[in-house]
Amino acid sequence: MINRTLSRGTIAALATATAVAVLAPAAQAVTAAAPIAPVAHTAAVLPAHLTVDGYQAYLKKNWAKGGRETSAAFKKLTPAQRKKFLLHLEDRKIYLALRNTVKGNVGHRLHIVNSYNQDVQLVTDVTSRIAGDKVATATLNFTVSERIYGITVTTETVTVGFETRGHAKNKNAHAKVTLKNVNAAIAVKASKPKAVAKGAITNGSTVWTATPQVRAFGKKVVKDQLIQSAVTKTGKTFSARLTNR
């Protein structure tokens, strides 16, 4: 007669073998899937530098946003100038230098040109006027631009408008922003503009964020742009600034 009773040692051995058999496929699946993880990190890698062909393709994609005229001007540069042009575009220090603080009187245009180097100019413009309508509407535009070989590559503008109501309290302030950017090294976006009127003083402001599109540019840059106007019985003035955070 066959004894069908198993010893405790036999039962333990069978349990261990069964556990190994069950776990083995799972362990193989984890091992096979492991090499896939790094692939997700390579998709967002930026190109190291701008290239002439890549920049011309970028301008064609932005044909109606300044690309057409920029392409025509870029093609007129010598090969050496084109190479330097791209190096200037991806130079973070130049974009950081795109800033200024100015003041003046409403109704008088302000135009300042600063040379960063022999190739690059940084230009500041403020235009302002008070209309002759019944609420004496004031409009001020504050613009800072970067030019390379005379080609404007980035222009950031804040415009503020408000009712002065004959030098009484300013009311109904509103602001807007305007951007022209054909610098393929950065993508520039503005925050929603703010307009605040308090007494005889009105502010128009925005925040610009420049996100790198090539590794050579380095970290992103954030800028604050503000124009402020004070319209009183004794004077009509403005102050404006574009600064880095």
Secondary structure, DSSP 8 states (H G I E B T S, - for coil): -------HHHHHHHHHHHHHHHHHHHHHHHHHHGGGTTHHHHTT---SS--HHHHHHHHHHTGGGTHHHHHHHHHTS-HHHHHHHHHHHT-HHHHHT--EEEEEETTS-EEEEEESSSSEEEEEEEEEEE--STT-EEEEEEEEEEEETTEEEEEEEEEEEEE-TTTS--EEEEEEEEEEE--TTEEEEE---EEEEETTEEEEEEEEEEEESSGGG-S-EEEEEEEEEEE-SS-EEEEEEEEE-
